[in-house]
């Protein structure tokens, strides 16, 4: 964490930004109540967080409170995404090492997709 609560910064003097997270995976029924379920494979979270939060900080926070994220998307013990998902920022695939340290900005959209293989 970066010294601020990502979701509750009232009275801290930290400015807030709004981001959107889209999960295009089967997450089951245990996903947090803050997520809007659009279908069996699409969940959306629109959230205000403190300015200066990195992608890694954001997912680490989500993994701490939501078991499905911890089990399917982000390995909080290692602070990395699982290898069977692709994470985009504003519809662009970015190298994971760069993505982890990217500071989120107002209006950013993060999308998590499964990796599909086959022929």
C-alpha positions as CSV (number, residue, x, y, z in Angstrom):
1,X,0.0,0.0,0.0
2,X,1.1,3.6,-0.5
3,X,0.1,4.9,2.9
4,X,-3.5,5.8,2.1
5,X,-6.6,3.8,2.1
6,X,-7.4,3.4,-1.6
7,X,-11.1,3.7,-1.2
8,X,-11.7,5.9,1.7
9,X,-9.6,9.1,1.8
10,X,-12.1,11.4,3.4
11,X,-10.4,14.1,5.4
12,X,-6.9,13.0,4.3
13,X,-6.3,15.8,1.7
14,X,-5.8,13.2,-1.0
15,X,-7.5,14.0,-4.3
16,X,-9.7,11.3,-5.8
17,X,-9.8,9.8,-9.3
18,X,-12.4,7.6,-10.9
19,X,-11.5,4.3,-12.7
20,X,-13.4,1.4,-14.3
21,X,-12.4,-2.2,-13.9
22,X,-13.9,-4.8,-16.3
23,X,-13.5,-8.5,-15.6
24,X,-14.3,-10.8,-18.5
25,X,-14.0,-14.1,-16.6
26,X,-16.2,-16.5,-14.7
27,X,-15.8,-15.2,-11.2
28,X,-18.6,-17.1,-9.4
29,X,-20.9,-15.7,-6.7
30,X,-18.3,-14.8,-4.2
31,X,-17.1,-11.6,-5.9
32,X,-17.5,-8.5,-3.8
33,X,-20.8,-6.7,-3.7
34,X,-19.2,-3.6,-5.2
35,X,-19.0,-5.4,-8.6
36,X,-21.9,-5.1,-11.0
37,X,-22.6,-8.4,-12.7
38,X,-23.5,-7.8,-16.4
39,X,-23.4,-11.5,-17.4
40,X,-21.9,-14.8,-16.3
41,X,-18.5,-13.6,-17.6
42,X,-18.6,-9.8,-17.3
43,X,-18.3,-7.9,-14.0
44,X,-17.7,-4.1,-13.7
45,X,-16.4,-2.0,-10.8
46,X,-16.5,1.8,-11.1
47,X,-14.6,3.2,-8.2
48,X,-13.1,6.3,-6.8
49,X,-9.6,5.8,-5.4
50,X,-6.8,8.1,-4.1
51,X,-4.6,9.8,-6.6
52,X,-1.2,8.2,-7.0
53,X,-2.3,4.6,-6.7
54,X,-0.4,2.1,-9.0
55,X,-2.0,-0.8,-10.8
56,X,-0.2,-3.1,-8.5
57,X,-1.5,-1.3,-5.4
58,X,-5.0,-1.4,-6.7
59,X,-5.0,-5.1,-7.5
60,X,-3.2,-6.0,-4.2
61,X,-6.0,-4.2,-2.4
62,X,-8.7,-6.0,-4.3
63,X,-7.1,-9.4,-3.8
64,X,-6.9,-8.8,-0.1
65,X,-10.7,-8.3,0.1
66,X,-12.0,-10.5,-2.7
67,X,-11.1,-14.1,-2.7
68,X,-12.1,-14.7,-6.4
69,X,-9.6,-12.0,-7.5
70,X,-6.9,-13.5,-5.3
71,X,-7.6,-17.0,-6.8
72,X,-8.1,-16.1,-10.5
73,X,-6.4,-12.8,-11.3
74,X,-3.8,-11.5,-8.9
75,X,-1.4,-13.5,-6.7
76,X,-1.1,-11.1,-3.8
77,X,1.7,-13.0,-2.1
78,X,3.9,-12.3,-5.1
79,X,2.1,-9.1,-6.3
80,X,1.7,-10.4,-9.8
81,X,-1.1,-11.3,-12.2
82,X,-1.6,-15.0,-12.9
83,X,-0.1,-16.0,-16.2
84,X,-3.5,-17.1,-17.7
85,X,-5.0,-13.6,-17.8
86,X,-4.2,-10.5,-20.0
87,X,-4.6,-7.1,-18.4
88,X,-5.2,-4.0,-20.6
89,X,-5.1,-0.4,-19.6
90,X,-7.3,1.9,-21.7
91,X,-7.7,-1.0,-24.3
92,X,-3.9,-1.3,-24.8
93,X,-1.8,-4.3,-23.8
94,X,1.2,-3.1,-21.8
95,X,4.2,-5.0,-20.6
96,X,3.4,-6.3,-17.1
97,X,6.5,-4.9,-15.5
98,X,5.5,-1.4,-16.8
99,X,1.8,-2.0,-16.0
100,X,2.4,-2.9,-12.4
101,X,4.1,0.5,-11.7
102,X,1.7,2.6,-13.8
103,X,0.0,5.3,-11.7
104,X,-3.7,5.2,-12.4
105,X,-5.3,8.4,-13.8
106,X,-8.8,9.7,-13.7
107,X,-10.9,7.9,-16.3
108,X,-8.6,4.9,-16.7
109,X,-10.2,1.6,-17.7
110,X,-8.6,-1.7,-16.7
111,X,-9.8,-4.8,-18.5
112,X,-8.9,-8.4,-17.4
113,X,-9.4,-11.1,-20.0
114,X,-8.6,-14.8,-20.1
115,X,-5.9,-16.0,-22.4
116,X,-7.4,-18.1,-25.2
117,X,-5.3,-20.7,-27.1
118,X,-6.2,-23.1,-29.8
119,X,-6.3,-23.4,-33.5
